[in-house]
């Protein structure tokens, strides 16, 4: 084919993009005015050239391009075609009304794009020889967050909670593809930017390639919590430690570590990095609830590391549960600030009939752990913390085992709710704040199947869930401190959802399995009873894990300072601040 008088809009190492000048724009939003021209080597054109091109139309892994091209420059210094402005309405955030009809980006492929209020949803991925590959971004200034409901494309007719749209507005940005930044430039999630460039497509994802990129806010990491410590206040932290495992292999049925039992040197590095996170990012809370820890002994090793690094003494507390890989919940307690009055595992002997086997089995793999403590300050107060780590969401949205997994999660939540109600109605409930905290493996709203957090908090709505709770057990309801966090900062875990061939992404089934999108979500939360709500002073996530590029997380292990903490877990921890005037040591 031959196309004449188009304007070069970007130049890459093996080709260039060209676009119809504005004077010939067909004004059809459903079709693109641009195309990539593959030259095989450095093209002999510059941005602003007018060109005639003779070539063959081809699809290269989904990217429409002209190959075997003969290029003739007919003019230079031309005004570039006006860009499509990406922002609040384009690309569409509604999967039922996508920007390009059946797709959200196809009609922009090869065209100039301007992003004025961009935000990075996921930092640089890492692929082969490209340690700082594409990032995922949104053009509307809002993070790619999970919202209530079942995933788009999988809602049964009896779900009333709504459908999570799958965030169709999210796309990839390859910042160094056209030289907008030097090769090897890391970009943190949460960074804000302005950019202009062209939309491309590569191996199953639409790929924005900027020619100019201006980072407005780099979201430098780590980002510690603010130190709101007061003389009589209590700082309660939480951190999923991503399988803090012993070197002896333990007694579990499966290996605790993802890569097997850690070596002594690997454990030493893990302890140093966790210490950097707890001390440098969470700033040494008075009590820290911990998930995914294999034993009290290895938790005490972490306490010893903190003593070495920060000259603060913590004691370790953990009770073994039933998890097949041996991970449990526990606490680290600052001995200069808090006295431990009691430690009780709740629900450790609770059972259920597993529908997969028809046999009775333990309900909780990692039973809740109740810590009762008293602040040592003479104006301090007594308190109760219930650490939880219910069953994960793996196999909940789809698959033959999904009904069983949903039911087990709800039964666990029901059992925890009974314990919570007992605690908030006993003799101590009038003067000891109660906080239920941990990695809930659930959102602060329903996923459409069962609202695990709502069942524990007393805010469950049977009409908005596939599974009925049969009425709330916890009365009055607990309050979720996550609600105090700005909406764009409500996340503690990053999960890449595989949404399948929807929203126009499966352009060729031979190489594209469908759309994947990173989704920031809240799993780590704190629920407060009435007394704790009166004591509430603040809730913050300490940022150091989720927002860093993949390569940076690996490189961080060699840093000599607090940056060593970056990437030590796949969760971001939090700190909850309480101050309770008038609740001195249980007197009211």
NUDRENNU-599531 format. One record per residue (C-alpha): y, x, z; residue in one letter. Coordinates in pm, whole numbers, plus 50000, padded with zeros to 5 digits. Layout:
REM NUDRENNU-599531
YXZA ...
REM end
This chain:
REM NUDRENNU-599531
500005000050000X 503655010049960X 506435001750207X 510035011750147X 513235017350341X 511905016650695X 513445036150984X 511625063351178X 511775053551546X 509625080351713X 507925112751615X 504715126051767X 502495156351710X 500335139751442X 502395110751314X 505395088351358X 506335051851398X 508605033451161X 510194999351184X 511934974750953X 515724978150977X 517494949151146X 518894936950815X 515344928850698X 513984915351027X 511934883850954X 512814869751300X 509174860651355X 508324868751716X 504614865451646X 504504895251407X 505384931751455X 508044949151248X 506684983851322X 503655005251240X 502285039751316X 501925064651030X 499195090651079X 500005124050914X 497345145851077X 499875172651168X 503525175951264X 505375150951042X 508335162850837X 510645135150953X 513075129551241X 514145098651427X 516665078851222X 515275088650883X 514765061450623X 511365065850457X 509175052350181X 505475054850265X 502395050850048X 499155048950247X 496025030450349X 496015004550626X 493395012750889X 492445004051246X 491925034151471X 490285022151791X 492414990951770X 495695007351666X 496944995451327X 498135025551127X 498795039150783X 496595068750690X 496395092250392X 500135087950386X 502615101250136X 506065101150293X 509405103250112X 512645106150308X 515355085350140X 518095087650404X 518985102450741X 520995093751050X 520335056551033X 520935033151324X 517665025351497X 516444989351494X 517374969951806X 514624972452068X 512734943752221X 513914941352581X 511074939452832X 512044922953159X 511524890753351X 510334868853063X 508894893952817X 506074902852835X 504864869652969X 503454866553319X 501724833753226X 498244838153075X 498444803152929X 501624811552736X 501424847752626X 504254864752442X 502354869352118X 500434836752108X 496834846452175X 497884880752305X 500684895252516X 501524927552333X 500054927351980X 503274914351822X 505154943951972X 502734971051853X 504634998251669X 508034984051769X 510854997951977X 510854986852341X 513554989552608X 512654986852978X 515644983653211X 513994976053545X 510544991553535X 508284998653829X 505085018953834X 502074998853952X 499565027153950X 500235064553942X 498815088053679X 495165084353595X 493125115253511X 491015118853197X 489205150353088X 491785176152988X 494705153753082X 495125156053461X 498305134853451X 497465107253206X 498875072253170X 500435051853448X 500395013953471X 503804996953484X 505594963553502X 508944957453334X 510214930453573X 510704952253881X 507804936054067X 504584953954164X 501264942254023X 500124923754335X 497224900254404X 498184863954460X 496124834154581X 493274818454388X 490264828054183X 490684852553894X 491934838453565X 489054827353348X 486624820453632X 487994789953815X 485574761253877X 486994726253862X 486834720454238X 489194748654335X 492624736354448X 494064769654558X 495274777854210X 494274806053979X 495434841954007X 496844849653663X 495514885253636X 499044899553599X 499094898953216X 502554914953213X 501164948953321X 500764976253059X 500185013653041X 502855040052989X 502005074552852X 505135092852966X 504435126552803X 502985114152470X 506305118052287X 507865144052515X 509915121052739X 508665142453030X 506925176353025X 503145177253016X 501695176553365X 504425154753514X 503145132953795X 504695098653849X 504075080354175X 503315043454197X 506345025154327X 508685047054121X 511455027753948X 512585037253599X 514455029253278X 512855038152946X 512935032652573X 510205040352327X 507485023752119X 504445002452195X 501115016752091X 497435008852157X 494765032952270X 491105027352356X 491414992252491X 494904992452645X 498374986652511X 500235018952565X 504015022352588X 505145056752474X 508715064152582X 511055086352386X 513435086252681X 512575080653045X 514865080753346X 513285079053691X 515675059753917X 513635063054237X 510605086254244X 509095070854561X 508475105154706X 505255108654905X 504205108455176X 506475081355312X 505985079855690X 506605049455903X 509915048156084X 509565059956442X 510485028956643X 509005042456962X 510675029457278X 510055040657637X 508195008757723X 506874999057381X 503335000657247X 502605014756901X 499315002156756X 498005017556436X 495125011056199X 493435032255934X 490315028855722X 489135064955721X 487065063155401X 483725072855547X 484415098155818X 480815110355845X 478885134556061X 477295165755920X 473915156856075X 473245127255842X 472955102356129X 470205076456161X 471345052255891X 469185039355608X 471575053555348X 473875083355331X 477205077355504X 479245098255261X 479785088554899X 478565123054799X 475895126255064X 476145141555408X 479285163155424X 479065200355473X 480745216155774X 483595228755555X 484065194655389X 484215177655729X 486695203355859X 489015196355564X 488625158755606X 489565161255975X 492605182555896X 493785157855632X 493225127355853X 495105144856131X 498015150955894X 498045114155804X 497815101156161X 500365126056291X 502695129855994X 502565095355829X 501635071356113X 503425093256367X 500865093956645X 500435057656751X 499445050357109X 496235033556994X 494645036556651X 491925012956530X 489625030956287X 487215017456025X 484435035355837X 483575060756107X 479955071156153X 479895080556520X 481915084656836X 481195121956818X 482895126556481X 485785104456594X 486185127356894X 486275156956655X 489245140156492X 490835136156835X 490315173356893X 491955181256559X 494965160156654X 495215179256982X 495245212056792X 497795200556536X 500145179656751X 499375188657115X 498555152257191X 495345141457361X 493365112057223X 490055098357349X 487515084057105X 485765050557155X 483095035856925X 479995013856952X 477285015856687X 476634985456470X 474184976256196X 475774989155876X 473065003755646X 475155034855585X 476085038955950X 479825032655939X 481425015056237X 484765005356389X 486315024656674X 489525034456850X 491535065456924X 493605061657241X 496405084357361X 495475093457716X 499085101057812X 500195066157715X 497305041957765X 494465036258011X 491315020757867X 490194992158092X 487304979757882X 485444983557551X 483174955357433X 481364949557106X 481504912557015X 478944895056796X 476644924856785X 473594902756833X 474804873556620X 472404864056340X 472274842156032X 469614831055787X 470104852355479X 469564829355178X 468464859154970X 465404864755190X 465114832855394X 464894854355705X 467104859656008X 469304890455999X 472294904456185X 475454886156083X 477854915356134X 477134948855974X 480134962656162X 480634940256468X 484154935256604X 485174958456886X 487444947057171X 489564972557352X 491364962457672X 494054986357784X 497094991458002X 500165012057929X 500635039658183X 504395035358196X 505345017358519X 507164991258311X 504314988658064X 501874960158014X 498214952557960X 496954942457617X 493854934757410X 493044947057060X 490164933356853X 489244956356562X 487414939956271X 485864951255944X 484054922055777X 481914923155463X 483654935955150X 484624915154847X 482124933054623X 480064906854441X 482244877754550X 483974866654230X 480924866954003X 477254875453982X 474044859254100X 474604870754460X 478174857354477X 477324824654661X 475394843854925X 478184869454969X 480854842555000X 478834823955261X 478194854955471X 481884863755472X 482794828855590X 480114829055861X 481394862455988X 484934848555996X 483734817456178X 482034838656444X 485094860756491X 487264829656517X 485164816956809X 485674850056990X 489414849056920X 489684813857054X 487814823557370X 490194852757422X 493384833457364X 492394805757604X 491034826457894X 492814835658217X 494534866358067X 495894848757761X 499184839557927X 500304875257992X 498244899557779X 499154901557409X 496154898557177X 496114914956835X 493284911456583X 493574940656343X 491664961056090X 490474961955732X 489714925055685X 488324930755335X 490234899155251X 493704889155140X 496274872455366X 495594840955162X 492584824855002X 490694840754713X 489684805454621X 486174808754755X 486794813655129X 489954823255316X 488484848655558X 491794857755721X 492784821255743X 489534812855920X 490164840056181X 493854831656217X 493414793856238X 495204785855910X 492184776355696X 492644748155443X 489334732955335X 490964717155030X 492044751254899X 488634767754925X 485274762854764X 483594766155105X 484504743155392X 485134756855739X 485014721855884X 488264724756077X 490144753556232X 488654769356542X 491664790056648X 494434768656798X 497284776356807X 497134797556494X 497734834956497X 500624849656298X 500054876356034X 502504905256077X 502194912855705X 504584883655654X 507364905555797X 506964931255517X 509094928655198X 506994912454925X 506954942954696X 505574963854981X 502684940855073X 499704961954980X 497274985055155X 494554989454891X 494434994054514X 491624978954311X 491214979353934X 490134944653825X 487894942153520X 489054909353371X 486894909853056X 487874900052701X 490864878552793X 494604879052729X 494244894752387X 492844928152496X 489404927252334X 490544936051982X 487204949851876X 484104944152083X 482494976151959X 484814997852167X 486714975252404X 485084957552697X 488274939152786X 491314941953004X 491424962453321X 494434961053548X 495174978953877X 496074953954147X 497744963254475X 496544940654753X 496684936055129X 493394941355312X 494654958555628X 496404933855857X 497334924756213X 497144889456354X 499164882156666X 498704855356931X 501644837657096X 502254864757356X 502034892657100X 504454873956875X 507034874057153X 506524911757184X 506704918756810X 509194945756707X 508004956656365X 505144963056123X 505054990955862X 502615006555621X 502585044455607X 502475055055241X 500445085155140X 497235074154971X 497535046354714X 500705056554529X 499835092454438X 498445104054101X 494715111054097X 495265148154042X 497875150354318X 495415135354564X 492975163354490X 495645190554488X 497025178354822X 494035192255009X 495505226954965X 498975219355098X 499945235355431X 502125206555552X 502085168555585X 501445165455211X 497865175155295X 497475138555400X 498015125055048X 494865108154922X 492725112755234X 491735075855223X 491675047454972X 493695025955215X 497195029955354X 497335026255730X 499905007155931X 501725007756263X 502574976856468X 505304979756732X 505224958057043X 507604956757337X 506984931457612X 509724929757876X 508534910958180X 504814916458121X 504474945858355X 500784953658408X 499594917958385X 502234902858617X 504324874458483X 
REM end
